[in-house]
């Protein structure tokens, strides 16, 4: 896994962009809108701490996947959580210790959704 991205799907299959959008918009699952804004007119409150999710359009599929799995590989000072790397983390809620925030399938669904914004 290089800093340029993770080229291969975590599941061996493409994700579903419709499920990915639902994960991104869900405030109990991905919590993406806590920090990010995006094309979600139905969501009143969106974050302003991180880039608009439409900016993912400038990234490759591999780069998006790496930013979801382990964003600190790209930016060591990021406040974005590692959604798929369970080890080597600090200040992790007890419910998430030792396990990823999102499953491999959910990661691929979010990747597919963000790619659909191109």
Phi, psi and omega in degrees: 000109178265172179290346179283347175139181176243101188291327186268142174303141178291338183252350186085004181222160175287150177276176180254116183296331179292315176296322180299317178298319180297321178295313181298319183280343185281120183282355176255348184252284184278329184058021182301321185284357173296323182246331185256157166252169179183187182281070182230073183300337181281347181261114184291316187252118178231150185287164177225020179271343186225167181299153172302137183297339176296340177292345176299340181300337180278351183262157174279166176304316181297321180291320177298314182301315179298319181295332176280316183291311187206076185299337179294341176294331180270318182222100182302340181262008183299150173263356180289133179289156172279113185279347182227357179259111183271346186256157176073022181256157176239159178053055180257132178301142182309323182295339183252359181298126176080004178219153181288156177290317178243148176286167177302319179297318179295320176301313181295326177295318179293319176303313180299319179296312182296325176294331181289348180278355180294000000 
